[in-house]
Amino acid sequence: MSRSAAHGEKFDHMYRSLDPGDTRHAVSVIMKLRGETCDIDCLYCYEKRKEAPGGARIGPGQVRDLARIFHGRPLAVELHGGEPLTVGRERMAEILAELARQPSVRRVTLQTNGVLLDAAWLDLFDAHCPDLRIGISLDGDARGNAWRVGYDGKPVYPRVAAALRLLATRGRRAGVIAAVTPAVLGRAEAVLDHIAGFGSVDAVSFVPCFDAGVRRATASTGRRATVSRRLQRAGVAEDRAPSWAVHPSDYADFVLATTAHWISAGHFSRMKLEPAVSTIRRIRGLDTAFCHFSDMKCDHVFTLYPDGRFGSCDELPWPQARLTQLDRTADQTAVAAAQHSNRLLSQGRSLMERCTTCDYRDTCGGGCVATRWRHDLAGEQDAYCDHRMRLVDGIAALLAQPSAPRGAWCRTLRWRPRDPNSMADVGGFLARWHDPHAPRPPVRLRTSAHGNINTAGLPGTHEADDLDPRHPQWDRAIEPGVRPLVAVCTRQWGCVTYDSCQGHEYRGTALDPVPRRVGLLPRNRDEYAAVAAALCRALHAVSPLLPPAVTAEAGRSDLLCRTSGRTTPVLDLVLRPAPGRPVQEFFAELDAATALLTDALAAEDPAGDTVCACPVPADAPTAAALP
């Protein structure tokens, strides 16, 4: 495969274009039933910052047009606004009935502020769409909902909370979308507990108010500004971010804190949490429907306005995101052509180019293109990427050491999955490591200028046996350059090593150089947390002392047991070339760096201490116990 072909394959994996012939993958259509028309006036509302038609209503004929355009492809429809319930019960019933008549419509959801929701609305949903999934906008507790107000400036929280309680009495479940603003920062546990206290809530998605670029208040349509618009003006200034905006790093801290509490408080048993669940799925190598983590991004998300304007994701700026007019669009081929010629979508796709060379591309999924676009305009795309990487690193730590959540704030140990990374029988290997009487048959050692391989002795098989320190050939099987690191890890730290390599330049071959590494297999979660913290402290101590061409890293990964199919969290200690330094210089300085790292490890004791060298937020959970 050529370099350009490989690059294109990676890009397609990050951002999939709409294929008119695809009949398997659904597209998402956000139907703005009333455009931006809403019965409340949230100060941070992005929909009201657009040029949207107020007062008009989407009708059932437009539902039929959607089914015609996307004929043969599954549709996931979200009824949205503004406030979708302002369309009225009669029109809502017509729309739901038409959606039910379309076999291509596989899922219908409704996102509402909940203020108008009452028993009559629920009766209507039961009659016309009993499987309707309801989402409620609620930013946590009353304090967290500071920016969700009516036009009179008064809080709407009490009415939304009443809607959630009504749903519970009707046996309905709902998801909550909660905006992360300064009103919830530092209060992750209280906010999550409050949402979990509503018996109807089985999912919550925390979405960030990344509105640093907002410098003007939303225009008022009337002659006199409402109280809500005056409140908004007070929170906006030309020289700073609006008062409801958060920085990506603040959002990452909040999500990690909520995820830690979601685990420790047992909320995970009945309530889905985003973006935590999608991050976990990607860490585990699984797919997710959340577009921020998948390749089904803006080319598979559409927005329909009442006047027939049809375009891409509603989080993109309009009218730039407009693609076509619904009633004048023949089919998916026409939609794909409009996407291809749309300048905004082309810019969004180009922003994903940086993802193709990122170590996190398979777990991060590239994030939200609209948000990435806004950060790029502000010159802060690095901040966006950094917070995505922090989420992956922190949640990977929580999965491995849930009772020691402090590790989620460690900036030293990163998620560095190795592929492939497997062992025939992890449980058997650990049992043999501890059993002095276990049989240890001879293995065949294959030694060359490029290292040692200890094999099972089968013709043509070069898969290494998993040896332990009691094996008679242990010392000979460990390559000389990496022996000091293996020795301090096994003898002083008492760790189990599952892999080691002294590093090879492979000069004169087509092979890429490999770094020096030791893989550690913790016996349990407590040992994992203690060893991870000790590695962090050792790396902080040694990093300023290392030769310029060498850098030391520790990574989190998973080891697959081929016998059971289960994965076990592992830690990898690596010495690799410093960025921009020649490989030859790295190998010339590698032994000296190894000696320094060995001394730093020897100065640490991983017995039980889970405090690493990285600072944590003052309100971050530092201890937790699984129920």
TORKOLBA-131614 format. One record per residue (C-alpha): x negated, y negated, z. Coordinates in steps of 0.25 Angstrom, whole numbers, plus 5000, padded with zeros to 4 digits. Last residue first. Example, Ala and Ser with C-alpha at 12.3 -4.5 7.8 and 13.67 -1.06 7.14 Angstrom:
REM residues 2
494550045029
495150185031
REM end
This chain:
REM residues 627
508150035184
506749995178
505949905187
505349775185
504249685188
503649565182
504949495176
504549365170
504949245178
503549185179
503249215165
502049315164
500549285163
499649395157
498549465164
499349595167
500049625180
500549775180
499549825191
499849975194
498450025192
497949955180
496549925186
495749825179
494249795179
493949925171
494849875160
493949745159
492749825159
493249915148
493649795140
492249735141
491549865137
492549875125
492149735120
490749775120
491049905112
491849825102
490949715099
490349775086
491649835082
492349695083
491249625075
491349735064
492849705064
492649555061
493449465070
494649385066
495549435076
494749515087
494449655083
495149765092
494949815106
496249895110
496949945123
498250015119
499350035129
500450145128
501950155130
502450295127
503350335116
504250455115
504350555103
504150665112
503050745105
502550625096
502350545109
502250395103
501350305110
501850155112
501050025111
500649915120
499349845117
498049805123
497049715116
495549675117
494949585106
493549605100
492749515090
492449405100
491849495111
492749525123
492649435136
493849355135
494749475132
494249555144
495049505156
496349485148
496149625142
495949685156
497149615162
498049655150
497549805151
497849805166
499249755163
499549865153
498949975162
499849935173
501149925164
500750065158
500550125171
501950085176
502550135163
501950275164
500750355160
500050245152
499450285138
498250195135
497750185121
496250135120
495750055108
494550015100
495049945087
495250015073
494549965060
495449985047
495050105039
494550095025
493150145029
491750085029
491850035043
492950105051
492850005062
493250105073
493850075087
493550155099
494850225099
495750275110
497150345112
498050395123
497250345135
497850375149
497550275159
496750295173
496250155173
494850195177
494650325170
495650315158
495650165154
494150145158
493750265150
494550235138
493950095137
492550145139
492750265129
493250175117
491850165110
491450305112
492750365106
493550455115
493550605111
492250635116
492650585130
493950665130
493350795125
493450875138
494850825140
495050775154
495150625148
496350655140
496450685125
497550665115
497150745103
496850655091
497550685077
496550715067
497150835061
496550895048
496251025054
496851035068
495851015079
496750925088
495950805085
494950715092
494650595083
493350515086
492850395079
492550335065
491150385064
491750515066
492150615077
493250715076
493450785090
494150915090
494950935102
494751035113
495951085122
496351005134
497251095143
497951025154
497251045168
496850905171
498250855168
498350705168
497950685153
498750815149
500050755155
499850625147
499550695134
500750785136
501650665138
501050595126
501250715117
500750705102
500350555103
500750435095
500350295091
500550275076
500650165076
500150085087
501049975094
500349855099
501349785108
500449685115
499749685129
499049555132
500249455132
500849535144
502249475147
502949605145
501949665155
502649595166
503849695164
503249805173
504349895175
504649905160
503249945156
503249995142
504549945137
504249805144
502849805138
503449825124
504449715127
503349615130
502449645118
503649635109
504249515115
502849445115
502649475100
503949405097
503549285106
502249275099
502949275085
503849165088
502649085094
501849115082
502949055073
502848925080
502548825069
503948765071
504448805057
503848945060
504648945073
505948925065
505549025055
505249135065
506649105072
507349125058
506449245055
506849315068
505749415073
504749475065
505049625068
504349605082
504049755083
503549795069
502949655067
502149655080
500749665075
500949555065
500549565050
501849575044
502449475054
501749355048
502549375035
503849355043
503849205041
503849235026
505249295027
505749175034
505249085024
505849165013
507149165021
507149015022
506848995007
508049085002
507749144988
507549284993
508749275003
509649224991
509249344983
509549434994
510949374995
511149394980
510749534981
511649554993
512849524985
513649424977
513549294985
514449174981
515449204993
514349205003
513549084999
512049104999
510749115006
510849005018
509649015027
509248875023
510648815027
510348855038
509148885047
508949035050
509649095063
510949115055
510149225047
510349215032
511349155023
512749145018
513549015017
515049055016
515648935022
515849015035
514349045037
513749185034
512349225040
511449335035
510449425041
509749535033
508749445025
508549365039
507949495046
508149645044
506649675047
506949695062
506549635075
507249495073
508349565065
508849635077
509349765071
508149845077
507249955072
506450045081
504850055083
504950055098
504349915098
505449875088
506549935097
505949865109
505949735102
507349755098
507849785112
507149665118
507649555108
508649585113
509249655125
510249765125
511049785137
511549915144
510349995149
509349875145
509949795157
509149895167
508649775175
507149815172
507349825157
508249705154
507349625164
506049655156
506849615143
507349485149
505949445153
505349485139
506449405133
506249285141
504749285139
504949295124
505849185124
504949095131
503849135122
504749095110
504948955115
506348925120
507348815115
508548765123
507948635127
507648595112
506248605108
505448475109
505048345102
506348315094
507248345106
508448435109
509048475122
509848335124
510348355110
510948485114
511748425126
512248315117
512748425107
513448495119
514148375124
514748355110
514148245100
515148145096
515548125081
515648275079
514648365071
513548355081
512148395075
511348495083
510248435091
508848415084
507448465087
507648615086
506248675083
506148745097
507448815095
506948955098
508148985107
507849135109
508849245108
509049345119
509949455114
510849525125
511549655123
512649735131
513349625137
514849655141
514549675156
513949535158
512849545168
511849575158
511849435153
511649385167
510549485170
509849445157
509849295161
509349325175
508249415171
507749315160
507749195168
506449125164
507049065151
508549075151
508948925150
507648895142
508448965130
508549115126
509849125119
510749245123
511449335113
512349425121
512949555116
514249605119
515049725125
516549745126
517249815137
518349705137
518049665151
516549655146
516949565135
517649475144
516449455153
515649415141
516649315137
516649255151
515149235150
515349155138
516449075144
515549045156
514349015147
514948905139
514248795146
514748645145
514248555134
515548515129
515248575116
515148705124
513848755129
512748855127
511448785130
511448815145
511748965143
510549015151
511148945164
512449025162
511749155161
511249215148
511249145135
512649195130
513049215116
513949335115
513849445105
515049535102
514949665094
516249695086
516549835087
518049815090
518149725077
519549685074
520449725086
519349725096
518849595091
520149525091
520449575106
519049525110
519449385104
520749385112
520049425124
519149305124
517849255117
517949105114
516649075122
515949205118
514749135111
514949235100
514149325091
515049435085
514549565079
515049645068
514349775063
514449865051
515049775041
514949855028
516249925029
516949785028
518349795034
517949765048
517249635044
518549595037
519349615050
518249545058
518349425049
519849425050
519949435065
518949325066
519749235058
520949255066
520249245079
519549115077
518249075070
517849015083
517449155087
516249155079
515549045087
514448965079
514449075074
514349225072
515049345068
513949445066
514049545054
513149665052
513349715037
513049845031
512649845016
513449895005
514049765001
513249655007
513849544998
515249604998
515249625013
514849485015
515949435006
516949515013
516549445026
516649315019
518149345016
518349375030
518149225034
517049135040
517549015046
517348865044
517248765056
515848725055
514948755042
513448765046
512348675044
511448735055
511148675069
512448735074
512048875072
510748855080
511548835093
510548785104
511548685111
512648785111
513948715106
515148805109
516448835101
515548855088
515648825074
514248855067
514848935056
516148985060
516049135057
514549125056
514449265050
513049325053
512849435043
511849545046
511349645035
511349795037
510349885032
510750015024
511349965011
510149895006
510249864991
510249714993
508949725001
508849605010
507349585014
506749645026
505849565035
504849635044
504749775037
504749705023
503549625028
502749745032
503049805018
502649685011
501349685018
501049825015
501349795000
500449675001
499349765007
499549864996
500050005000
REM end
